[in-house]
């Protein structure tokens, strides 16, 4: 765990359910390369795949013109909105354009990537995920067979790779949230 015990590093990330997205953060000498697929899978109540679309936006620059980005995998929407749409709200906060959340604005001269990763976690997990799946977080995820026999709500997986450079960082960093 990194920074105030709130951000998971990629080596400790583990899911107990299938994730179908390709999400890559390749850290190299001069930076980091992010990559992802664009498929979105819709699953029926019985756990079967009902449709697949190949136009999802899973990679977002968090502050226009700054070297900070995220790649998302797992759950495709929260609070009735796509993850990419919510990420644009987060971008407004981090850019100082959201008058209700001025304290979220990053200082271009001193921000760190750990700070960014913690804000990604606070925004998506605390503000949206915990609200949407209240009472379900921490419960066992049913197997595909269990979901077919007895459909019930569960908290699906949602993850982010947060990557880029801090204001004064000599090297790129990658965090899994």
VENGIQUI-V619974 format. One record per residue. N is the residue number from 1. RES is the residue in three letters. PHI is phi in degrees with one decimal (999 if undefined). OMEGA is omega in degrees with one decimal (* if undefined). Layout:
# VENGIQUI-V619974
[[N | RES | PHI | OMEGA] [N | RES | PHI | OMEGA]]
This chain:
# VENGIQUI-V619974
[[1 | UNK | 999 | -174.0] [2 | UNK | -123.3 | 173.6] [3 | UNK | 53.7 | 170.8] [4 | UNK | 24.9 | 177.0] [5 | UNK | 53.0 | -175.7] [6 | UNK | -123.5 | -177.1] [7 | UNK | -115.2 | 177.9] [8 | UNK | -85.8 | 172.7] [9 | UNK | -84.1 | -173.6] [10 | UNK | -62.1 | -178.5] [11 | UNK | -70.9 | -179.5] [12 | UNK | -105.6 | -178.0] [13 | UNK | -78.0 | -177.9] [14 | UNK | -147.6 | 176.0] [15 | UNK | -118.3 | 178.5] [16 | UNK | -104.1 | -177.9] [17 | UNK | -149.4 | -175.9] [18 | UNK | -71.3 | 172.8] [19 | UNK | -114.3 | -174.1] [20 | UNK | -100.6 | -177.3] [21 | UNK | -88.6 | 169.0] [22 | UNK | -92.6 | 178.7] [23 | UNK | -132.5 | -174.1] [24 | UNK | -129.6 | 168.4] [25 | UNK | -129.2 | -178.1] [26 | UNK | -105.6 | -179.5] [27 | UNK | -86.6 | 180.0] [28 | UNK | -122.5 | -175.3] [29 | UNK | -53.9 | -175.4] [30 | UNK | -103.2 | -178.9] [31 | UNK | 168.0 | -178.6] [32 | UNK | -144.3 | 178.1] [33 | UNK | -111.5 | 176.4] [34 | UNK | -104.2 | 176.4] [35 | UNK | -151.9 | 178.0] [36 | UNK | -160.8 | 172.1] [37 | UNK | -85.8 | 179.6] [38 | UNK | -125.1 | -177.4] [39 | UNK | -81.2 | 172.3] [40 | UNK | -124.8 | -178.0] [41 | UNK | -108.5 | 174.4] [42 | UNK | -100.2 | -176.6] [43 | UNK | -112.1 | 178.3] [44 | UNK | -75.3 | -178.5] [45 | UNK | -57.7 | -179.6] [46 | UNK | -83.1 | 178.1] [47 | UNK | 92.3 | 179.4] [48 | UNK | -83.9 | 178.5] [49 | UNK | -73.9 | -179.1] [50 | UNK | -98.9 | 179.3] [51 | UNK | -167.0 | 176.0] [52 | UNK | -131.6 | 176.1] [53 | UNK | -116.5 | -175.1] [54 | UNK | -117.8 | -179.6] [55 | UNK | -142.5 | -179.8] [56 | UNK | -75.8 | 176.0] [57 | UNK | -95.7 | -175.6] [58 | UNK | -111.3 | 179.2] [59 | UNK | -127.3 | -175.1] [60 | UNK | -137.1 | 170.3] [61 | UNK | -79.6 | -172.3] [62 | UNK | -79.7 | 174.1] [63 | UNK | -139.2 | -176.2] [64 | UNK | -55.2 | 178.4] [65 | UNK | 85.7 | 179.7] [66 | UNK | -104.5 | -177.8] [67 | UNK | -84.5 | -179.6] [68 | UNK | -136.7 | 178.8] [69 | UNK | -142.8 | 174.5] [70 | UNK | -131.9 | 169.5] [71 | UNK | -122.9 | -179.3] [72 | UNK | -111.3 | 176.3] [73 | UNK | -148.0 | -178.1] [74 | UNK | 93.1 | -177.1] [75 | UNK | -51.9 | -176.4] [76 | UNK | -95.9 | 179.1] [77 | UNK | -151.9 | 177.4] [78 | UNK | -144.5 | 175.8] [79 | UNK | 53.7 | 178.2] [80 | UNK | 74.8 | -178.8] [81 | UNK | -132.1 | 177.9] [82 | UNK | -68.6 | 177.4] [83 | UNK | -60.9 | -179.7] [84 | UNK | -66.7 | 176.6] [85 | UNK | -66.1 | 176.9] [86 | UNK | -64.4 | 179.4] [87 | UNK | -61.4 | 177.6] [88 | UNK | -69.7 | 172.4] [89 | UNK | -65.6 | 177.1] [90 | UNK | -61.6 | 177.7] [91 | UNK | -57.2 | 178.6] [92 | UNK | -60.8 | 178.6] [93 | UNK | -64.6 | -176.6] [94 | UNK | -65.3 | 179.3] [95 | UNK | -84.1 | -178.7] [96 | UNK | 81.6 | -177.7] [97 | UNK | -92.2 | -179.3] [98 | UNK | -101.0 | -174.8] [99 | UNK | -64.0 | 179.1] [100 | UNK | -83.3 | -176.8] [101 | UNK | -136.0 | -179.1] [102 | UNK | -59.6 | -178.7] [103 | UNK | -69.1 | 177.4] [104 | UNK | -85.8 | -176.1] [105 | UNK | -61.3 | 177.9] [106 | UNK | -82.9 | 174.2] [107 | UNK | -88.6 | -174.7] [108 | UNK | -57.9 | -176.7] [109 | UNK | -94.2 | -173.4] [110 | UNK | -140.9 | -176.9] [111 | UNK | -65.8 | 174.3] [112 | UNK | -117.6 | 179.3] [113 | UNK | -70.5 | 174.8] [114 | UNK | -63.0 | 176.8] [115 | UNK | -59.6 | -179.9] [116 | UNK | -63.4 | -179.6] [117 | UNK | -60.9 | 177.8] [118 | UNK | -65.3 | 178.2] [119 | UNK | -69.8 | 174.8] [120 | UNK | -59.5 | 179.0] [121 | UNK | -63.4 | -179.7] [122 | UNK | -59.8 | -177.4] [123 | UNK | -67.4 | -174.4] [124 | UNK | -77.2 | -174.6] [125 | UNK | -80.0 | -174.5] [126 | UNK | -69.5 | -176.2] [127 | UNK | -78.1 | -173.0] [128 | UNK | -116.2 | -173.8] [129 | UNK | -64.9 | -179.5] [130 | UNK | -60.2 | 178.9] [131 | UNK | -70.7 | -176.6] [132 | UNK | -67.8 | -174.1] [133 | UNK | -119.0 | 179.2] [134 | UNK | -54.1 | 179.4] [135 | UNK | 85.0 | -178.7] [136 | UNK | -107.6 | -177.8] [137 | UNK | -66.3 | 179.4] [138 | UNK | 92.7 | 176.9] [139 | UNK | -78.0 | -179.9] [140 | UNK | -59.6 | 176.5] [141 | UNK | -83.0 | -178.3] [142 | UNK | -68.6 | 176.3] [143 | UNK | -70.4 | 177.0] [144 | UNK | -56.5 | -179.2] [145 | UNK | -64.5 | 178.0] [146 | UNK | -62.5 | 179.7] [147 | UNK | -66.7 | 178.5] [148 | UNK | -68.1 | -177.4] [149 | UNK | -75.4 | -174.3] [150 | UNK | -143.4 | -179.4] [151 | UNK | -60.0 | 175.9] [152 | UNK | -148.3 | -180.0] [153 | UNK | -67.8 | 174.7] [154 | UNK | -150.7 | 179.9] [155 | UNK | -90.9 | -179.8] [156 | UNK | -72.2 | -178.9] [157 | UNK | -74.6 | 174.9] [158 | UNK | -147.7 | -179.9] [159 | UNK | -144.4 | 179.8] [160 | UNK | -139.9 | 164.6] [161 | UNK | -103.1 | 179.2] [162 | UNK | -106.4 | -173.3] [163 | UNK | -142.1 | 176.8] [164 | UNK | 143.2 | -178.4] [165 | UNK | -116.1 | 167.9] [166 | UNK | -74.3 | -175.5] [167 | UNK | -55.3 | -176.5] [168 | UNK | -116.9 | -176.6] [169 | UNK | -76.8 | 179.1] [170 | UNK | -78.0 | -177.6] [171 | UNK | -132.4 | 176.6] [172 | UNK | -69.7 | 177.4] [173 | UNK | -129.7 | 176.5] [174 | UNK | -135.5 | 175.5] [175 | UNK | -129.2 | 173.4] [176 | UNK | -101.5 | -179.7] [177 | UNK | -118.9 | *]]
